[in-house]
Amino acid sequence: MNDVLQLTGVSKTYGKGGPAPVEVLSSIDLRVARGEVVALVAPSGAGKSTLLHIAGLLDTPDSGQVLLRGRDMTGLPDKARTEARRAELGFIYQFHHLLPEFSAAENIVLPQLANGTPARAAQARAADLLDRVGLGHRAAHRPAELSGGEQQRVAFCRALANGPALLLADEPTGNLDPDTSDRVFDVLMALVRETGLSALIATHNHDLAARMDRVIRLKEIVA
C-alpha cells in the first residue's frame, strides 16, 4: 500500500433529520501517496475544512471509508482514533494556535511529551526543527515576542514534532501578507521535502497550489 491517505466514497451531511439538511461532501474519493504533496483548492463553503477534519480523524463521515497507511480508521473507537491522530498526523491551521505562556521550544516539546517521548529527546527534536526553519535563536521566546511569520514557522515545527506520516494544513499561510506567505511557504515545503512526509494542503492561493505535486479541486471530485 503506497497511499498514506485514502478516502473512498466519503459523504457528510449536517443537520440530518432537521428542516434544512446541508450536504457538504458527496461520494468523495481521494488518495495521497507516500511523499506526495497535494494541494486542495476549493471555493468557500465547498467543504474543504470538513474534508480535512474527516481525513484528520476529527470528524466521521456519514458513509465511506478513511484509510490511514492502509488501516481503516472509520469505525474505530474514540480512544484509538485519538492515538492514531497523535502518532500519525500533523495539523497546521491558518492561525498558529501556539500556547502563549510557553516558549517556542516548549510549544514543540509539549506534544512530544503527550506522545510519550522522553523530555531530553523532545527538547533535542524541538531544537533541531527550530534550526531547520531558521529560528534556533528564538527558541526561548514566547509567541507574543515573535512575528506572524515566525509564529507560523513554530506551528510548522509543532506539527512535525511527533514525526507524522501525513501533514494536514488548512490555509497555512492565509493569515500572512503575500511576501511573508511566500517565504513561510518555502520553509514549509523545505521541511516537508526534508522529512519525506506526505501532505494535503488546502489553499485559495493558486500560485502556491501550483508549486505542489498535484492539485485537486474539490468541485471536481464532488459527485
N, C-alpha and C positions, 0 to 999 in steps of 0.2 A: 504494500500500500504506500504509494508515493505522495498521497494527499494528506496534508496536515489537517485541513478542514474540508468537510463535505456536508453540504446541506442538500437534502433530497425532498422535494415536494412540500416544502415548508410553507404553511399558511398561518395567518394570525388575524383574528377579528376582535376588536374591542367592543364592549357593550353588548355582547351576545345575549339575547333574551330580553334586551331592553327595547325602547321605542325606536331607537336610531342606531343600530349597529354599524360600525365602520370597519370595513375590510381593509387592512393595511398591507398585508402580504398575501399573495395567492400563488401556490404551487411553485415556490422558488427552488431552483436547482443552482448550486454554486460550489465551486471547488477552488481551493488554494493549495498549490503543490509545495513540497518542501523547498525552502529557499526562495520562493516566489513572492514578489511584492505586487499586490493587486490594488488598483485604485477603484473605489466605489463612488461613482458620480450619480447624483440624483437630485431632482428639484426638491425644495422644501415640501414636506408633507408626503413624500413618496414612500417613506417607511425605512429609510436607511438606518436611523438610530434603532428602530425596532429590530431590524435585521442584525445589527451589531450586538444588541442585547441578547438576542437568541443565540447567535454564534458564540457569544461570551458566557453563556450559561447563566445569564442574569434574568432571563425570561424563558418561558417554554412555549413552543408552537402549539397551535390547536391540532395540527396534523403535520406529518412529515418526520424526518429524521435529522439529527445533528450528530455527526461523527467527528471525533477529535482523535487524530492519529489512528483511525480505524476502529475506535471504540465508540459504540453507540451510547451517547450521553442522554438521550431523550427521556427515558423513563427512570433514570437514577434518582434515588432519594436526595434530599437537600444536602445532607452531610457529604455525600460522595461528590456531588456537583461542586460544592464549596472547595473540597480538597483538590479536585481537578482544576478549578479556576485558579487556585493559589499556586499550583505546581506547573501548570501548562500554559497559562495565559497571562499576557501583559496588557494593560489598558492605558491609553492616553486620551485625554479629553481636550476640548477647546480651552478650558480653564484648567490651570495646573493642579488645583486642589491639594497643594502642599500643606502640611501641618505647620501653622505659623510659629508655634512655640519651640519647634525643633530646627536644628541647623540643616543645611543642605545634605551633609553626610548622614545625619541621623534620619532624615526622611527616606534615605535609601537603605539604611540599616534595618529600620523597623519591620518592613515586610519580610525581610530575610529571617529575622528573629521569629516572626509569627509562623514561618515555614519550617522552623526547627534548625536553622543554620547557627552554628556556634558564633558567639559575638566577635571573636577575633577574625574569623573568616568573613563575616558580614562586613566588618569595618574595612578589610582589605579589598573586598569586592566593591564597596562604595568608593573607595579612594581610586581604584582602577577605572571605574566608569566615569567618575568626575574628571580624571585626567584625560580620558578619551574625548570628552566633549569640551575640553579646554577650561575646566572650572576647578582644577585641583587647588588653586589658590583661594577659592571661595568656599571651601568645604565647611568652614566653621561659621559661615554667615547664615543668618535666618532669611526666610523668603522676603521679608519686607526690605531687606538690605540688597536685594538682587533686582536687576532689571527684568522686564517681562520676558525677554528672550532667554535670559539666564534661568529664570524660574521654570520655563518650559523645558529647557535642557535638563534641569534637575528632574523634572517629571519623566522625561525620557529614560533617564538612568534608573529611576524608581521602577518604571515599568519593566525594565530588563533585569532587575536585581536578582530575581529568582531563576534566571535562565529559561524563560518560557519557550515553548515550541512555536507559539503564534502570538503576534502582536496585533491588537485591535485598536485602531485610532479613529476618533470621531472629530474631524476638523482640527487636527492637532496644532495648526498654526493660524487658525481662523481668528484669533483674538489679537494678532500682531499686525503691525504695519507691513506693507508689501516688502520693503527691503529686509526688515528683520525676519519676516516669514521665509523669504528665500534662504537666508543664511541658516536659520534654525532648521529648515527642512533639509538642507545639505548635511547638517550634523546628524539628523535622524537617519537619513539614507546611509550615511557612512557607518553609523552604529549597526544598522540592520545588516548591511553587507559584511561587516567585520565579524559579526556573530553568527551569520548564516541562518538566521531565523526567518520564518515566513511572516508576512504582514498583510492585513486587509485594512486599507486606509480610506476613510470617507472624506471627500473634499469637494468643495464647489469650485476650486481653482483648477481650471483645465490645463494650465501650464504645468502645475505640479503633477497632475494626473499623468500627463504625457511623459514624465520622467520615470514612471514606474514600469514594471514589466508588462502589465496588461491593464486595460481599462474596462470595467463593467459598468454599464449604465442601467440603473435599476428599472427604468421604464421599459427597457428592452427585455428584461427577464421576468417581468410580471405577466402572468398568463391572462 
